[in-house]
Amino acid sequence: MQQSHPLSPNAAEPPIGFVASGSYPARAGNAVRPLIDSGPAFRRICEAVEAARHSVWLTVTFFAEDFQMPDGRGTAFDVLDRAADRGVDVRILFWRPNPESSGYGRTFAGTEADRALLAARGSRFRARWDRTHGRFCQHQKAWLIDAGHETETSFVGGINPTFRSVEPGHAGEGHRHDAYVEVTGPSATDVHHNFVQRWNQASEREARDGTWGHDGEDELSFPDRISPPRGTIEVQMQRQASPGRYAGSHPAPGGEPYDIAHGERTVLAQYVQAIDAARRTIYVENQALPVPEIAARLEDALRRGVDVVLLVPGEPEGHVRAYRRQPDKRAFFEPIEALGRHANFALAGLAGPDGRGGRSGVYVHAKLMLVDDVWATIGSCNLHANSLYGHTELNASFRDPAAVRALRRELFAEHLGRDTAELDDREAFRLFREIAQANRARMDRGSADWEGLAFRIDPAAYGV
């Protein structure tokens, strides 16, 4: 097999680049802390909310008002109400579905019942509801603490306050695997800019039932300075936004004007750019099978000798099975099946002990990618057409070998039950394939005595 890239991790090679054109520049001087699964992620977010001195702002897609935050803190509304009660400026952007996008999941859409619930609670935070076009949704999940102040902290990811996360030793029905990343430093300024742009232009801000706790004239000022350095890591915030949803080109501090009226596709551009630059390994966790454009690029990487692991829900979503039954959708699956013909590729899912002597699926909801043990992205963007061509999304991409290796080690420890600290990325990927294949054989024999959670999936049988 032709190798067009050096294979040594010490070989001199250009770094994986960030996107050159978008709302936000790549910024040095950040601290980055990946947060794996909803328990650890919401614990850390709650700690930040409880320490907030000035503000707590968040964007929400799917939301369950009875979802319990960790360690007895109560619901998300309990956590936010307590912050508002001590004088912190709390603001929430909720997604309001259109008829075409209703039924995707549980939302807090500002219905009469929702508003009655807030009134009964005496909630004093401020909220706006925001639609997007047609069948698409406002899919960003971000928290911003103390916007514009020295204590500014941001969280970007894909976790909804709706489902339990993986738990050690037990990953039964209803559990999910997911991720956030905490970013402090200059790139948190861009999460601030994104929130202001969306808040000021929220679609329902002038509707009778489109706000809570204020009127629709309560606008925010864009940030006018960059947050001070908090670390050494280079980060770029990247977005997806449909044309015509927002307007204006007010630049982020230190950035260039960007006309958001034409839309933005920097997450997609970054995925393509990073995959094309990969020399050794690509590790992807995603809720969806990649669209053909991404799958084709993954196969190009496999052909040049890159090891690729793609972790998806072990039990395909209903639309995947429906696609399999439609002859005209065959072209969607062909690039995925082509990946499976390469020995250096693995499609995998997760299943954990169910407490009854068997195994139960863990739903992979994470949206992340690691490349060459040096670069990673974590965010809200799936690799399906809705996220890449319609939803509003937000990802944080970062470049730092120590941080990315630590993230790979944490993910593989959960999925494989092994510490890969002493392995380089290629060795760790070989181990992933071996354990996932062995677990698949155990699954086929009806044995629940696995190593870790990962099991191999045949791309040609996925969704059949």
N, C-alpha and C positions, 0 to 999 in steps of 0.2 A: 504494500500500500504506500502510495506516495506521501511523504511527509514534507509539507511546505513551510513548517514552522519548527523552530528549535524546541527540543523536548526537555532540556535541562532547566530546572527552576532557577538556576543561577546564571543562565545565559543572558547576555545583554539584549534587551528587547524594549521597544517603545511601550509605554503604559497604555492601558485601555482608556480611550478618550471619553470625555463627556460631550454632551450635545452642544454644538456651537451656537445654535439659534433657538431662543425660547424666552420665556418670561424671566427666567432666573439664571444667573451665571453660576459656574462652579466656584465655590468659596473655600479657602483654606481656613484652618484654625478652629475646627469643630471637634466636639466630643460626641461619640456615637455609642449607643448602648442598645443592641438588639434585645427584644423582649419576646420570648417564645411562649405562646399559648396564653389564653385569656386570664388565667389565674395570676401568674407573674406580671403580665402586662397591666391589668387593671389594679393590682396591688400598688405597682409603682406609680401609675397615673393618679390613684387616690392619694398617695403620699404627696405628690406634687400639688394636687388641688388643696390638700389640707395645709400645705406650706405657702400657698399663694398669698401674696401681699396686695396685689392690685387687680388682677383680672384672671378669669378662666373662660376661654372661648373654645367652642368645639363645633365640628360639623358631623352630622349623623345621617346614616342611611336607614338601616333597619334597627329597630329599637323595641325592647320589651320593658314596659314600665315596672314589671315585677322582677326583672333580672336582678339577682343579688350580687353586689360587689363583694370582694374577698374580706375575710376576717370580721364578719358581723357588722360591716359598715352600712348595711341596708341597700336600698336600690340606688341607681344612678341619680334619680331625683333627690333622694335623701342626701347624698354627697353634695350635689350642686346647691340644694336649698341651704345646707349648713354654711357653705361658702358665701352665698348671697346674704345670709342673715348676719354675717360678721362684716359686711360692707364691701366684699369683693364684687367687682363688675362681672357678672356671669351672663354669657350670651350663647345661644344655641341656634345653629342653622339646621332645621329639620328638612328632609326631603318630602315633598308632596307629590305623590304619583299622579300621572294622567290615567284616564281609563285604559289606555293601551299598555300601561306599565303596572297596573294594579295586580296584586296576586303574586309578586315576586317574593315577598316575605313580609314579616310583621313590621309595620311602620307606626310612627306617631305623627299622623297626617294633619293634625289640627282640627279634627272633627268636633262636633258639638260635645260628644262624650269626652274627648281628650281635653277640651277646654274646661269642662266641668270638673274633671279630675284635678287639673292645675288649680282651679278656684278652690276646691275643697281642701287642697293641700296648703293653700295660701302661698304658692310659689311666687317668689319675687324676682326670679331671673328674667332676662329678656330673650325672646325667641322670635325668629322669622322662619317662614316656610318658603321653600324654593323648589320650583319645578324645572325640568328641562324638556327637550323636545320629544314628542311622540312616545315611543316605547322605551326610551332611554331613561336613566336615573342619575341623580346626584349621588355618586358612589364614593366620594371622598370620605375618609375617616381620619380626622385629625383633632388633636387637642393642643391648645396653646395657652401656656401659663405665663402671666405677667408680661404681656405683649409690650415690647418697646422698653422694658426695664432691664437692669443688670441681672435680675433673677429669671430672665426669660427662658422658658423651656418648651420644647415642642415634641409632640408624639405623632408619628405618621405610620399608617398601616392599614390592615384589612379587617380588624376584629370588630364585630358588632356586639353590643351588649344584649345578646339573645341566647347564646349557647354556652354550655360548659366546655372547658378545655380538657385536654389529655391529663389524666391523673396518674401518678406513679403506681404501677401494679394493677391498675384497673382503668380500662378505656372503653367502657361499655357504650350502649346505644345512646346517641345524642351528643357524644363527645366530639370535639373538633380540634384540629391542629391548625394553628394560625400564628400570626406574628405582627408586632409593632416594632418601631425603632424610635428611641429617644434621641433627639438631636439638640444639642445646645451649642451656642456660638453663632457666627455670622449667618449660617443658613436658616436658623430659626426666624430671621427677619423675613424670609421669603414665605414661610407659613403665615406670618403676620400679614404680609401683602396680599396673599391669596384670600385670607379670611375677610379682609377689608373689602376687596373687590367683590366678593360674593355677597357679603352683608349689605353693602350699599346698593347692589343691583338685584337683590333677592326678588324673584318674580312676583311674590304675593305681598310685598311690603305695603302696597296701597289697598289691598283687599280688606274687607271688613273682618275677615277671620284669618288674616295673613300674618298677624303679629301677636305677641303676648308681652305684657309688662311695659309697653311703650307705644308710641305712634310710629308711623312709617317714615317720619322725618328725622329720626335719630341716626344720623350718619356718622361714620368713623373716619378719621384722618389716616391717610396712608403713612407708613413708617418713613421717617426722614433721616434715619441713621442706621448703620449696621451694628448689630449686636457685637459686643467685644469677644475676642477669642476665648474659647474655653478648652481647647485641645489642639491637636495637630493634624486632624484628618480633613481631607478635601471632600466636600459634599456638594451635590447639585440637587435641588428640588425640581421635579419634572411633572408636567400636567398633561392631561387630555381634556379637551373642551370642544364642544360642537361649535361650528360657525354660527354666528347670529344670536348666541345665547347671552353673552356679555359684550360690553363695548368699552372703548377707551384704551389708551396706551401708556398710562402713568407708569413710569419705570420703578422697579424696586431700587432701593439705595445702592449705588454702585453698579447698577445694571443699565441695559439699554431699553428704550421704549419698545413695547411689543403690542401690536394691535390685536387684542384678544377677540375682536369682532370677526376675524378670519378663522378663529379656532386655534387649537394648539394640539400637537401630536408628539410632544417631546418624549413621552414614555415609550411610545412605539419606536421612535427614532433611536432611543437609547438601547432598547432590546436588540434591534437589528445591528447597531454599531458594535455592541459588546459581543454578540454571538459571532459576528464576522471577524472580530479581533482575537477570539479565543485561540490559544495555542496548546493547552493541555486538558482542561476540564471545564465542563458546564454543568452546573447543578441547578435544576429548576423545580420549584414547588408551585403548583397552580391548581386552582379549582377547575380549570377547563383544559381540554386538549388544545394545543396551539393551532391557530388558524394556519392554512396552507403556506402563507408567506413566511411565517416563523418556522414551521416544520421543515420547509425546504432549506432554510438556512442552517437548521440543526443538522440536516443530513450532509450539507456541504462540510460542516465542522467534523462530522464523523468520518467523512471520506479523507480528510487531511489528518486523521489520527487523533482527534480530540475525543476524550471519554465524556459521555453524556448520560446523566441520570435525570429522568423526568418523573416526579412524584405527583400523583393525581388522586382523586377519590377512588378507592378500590371498588366501590359500587357506583357505576356510571349514573349520571343524572338522567331523568326521564327523557329530556330532549335528545340525549346521545342515542338512546335506544330507538327513539322515534326516527332519528336521522338514518340509522342503520336499516330501517325498513323501507326507506325511500331510495329507489334506484338513482334518482337524479342527484343524490347527496354522496354518491360513491366517490366523487372527486375530493370530498373533504377528508375521507379516511385513507385514501391512497398514500398521501405523504406520511401519515402516522405509521401505517403498516410498513412503509419503506424503511423507517428508522429501525424497526425490529429486525431487519435483515443484517444489521451490523453487530458484530460481537462486542463492540465497545459501547453499546447502548443498553440501557435498562429502563423499562417502564414499570413503575412500582406503585403500590398502595400501602395503607397501614391498617392493621387490625390488632387489638389488644385483648388481654384476658377479660372475659365477661363476668367473672365471679361465679360462674356455674360450670366450670370445666371446659368451656369452649372459647371461641374468639368472636369478637364483634368489631365491625368496621369503625375506624376513626375517620371522620370526614375531613379531607384535606381542603382547607379554605384559604391557606396561605398564598400570598402572591410575592414570591421572591426568586432571585437568581444570583448565583455565585459563579464567578468566572476566574479560572486560573489561581484560585486561592489569594487573589489580590483585589478583586472588585466585587461589589454586591449592590443589589437594589432590593428594597422592601417597600411595599405600599399597598394600594387598593386595586391596582389594575390587573384584571384577568387577561389571559391570552385569547379570549374569544372575541368575536366581531363586535359585540355590544360595547365592551370596554375599550377596544382599540379604535372604534369608529363612531362612538356615540355618547357613552357615559362621560360624566365629569369625574376625573381621577387625579390622585396625587401620589407620587412615589418619591422616596429619598434614595439617591444612589451615592455610594461612597467608595473611595479607593484607599485601602490601607491593608497591607498583608497581615499584620498582627490581628486586626479586628476581624478580617474575613476568615482567617484560619480558625480563630476562636469561635466564630459563628458556625463554621462547618463542623468543628468538633462538638459543639453543643447539639446541633441538629442530628448528627450521626449517633451521638450517645443515646439520644431518645429513640431514634428509629432502629438502631442496630443492637443496642445494649452493649456497645463496645466503646472504649476510649480510643480515638484515632490520633491522639496528640503526637505520638511518635511516628506517625505515617505521613508521607507527603500526600498531595491531593490525588495523584494517580493510584498510589497504593490504597488509599482510603476508598476510592471509587471501585477498585477491584474487590475489596472486601464487601462493599455494599452489594455488588452484583452477586457475590458468592452467598452471602447471608440471605438476600432476598430470594435467590433461586432455591436454597435449601428450605426456606420457610414455605415456598410455593409447593415443594414436594411434600412437606408435612401437611399442608392444607389439603392437598389432593388425597392424602392417605387418611384424612380425618383426625390427625393429631393436632392438639392445641399446644404441644410442648415446643414452643418456638424460641428462637434467640432474637430478642428485640421485637419490633412491630412490623417491619417492612417485608413485603412479599412481592414477587415478580408477577407481572401481568403480560399476557401475550397481546401485543397491539392488534393483531388480526382478529382477536376474539373480544376485544373491549366493546361492550355495548351490544354484542350479538344476543 
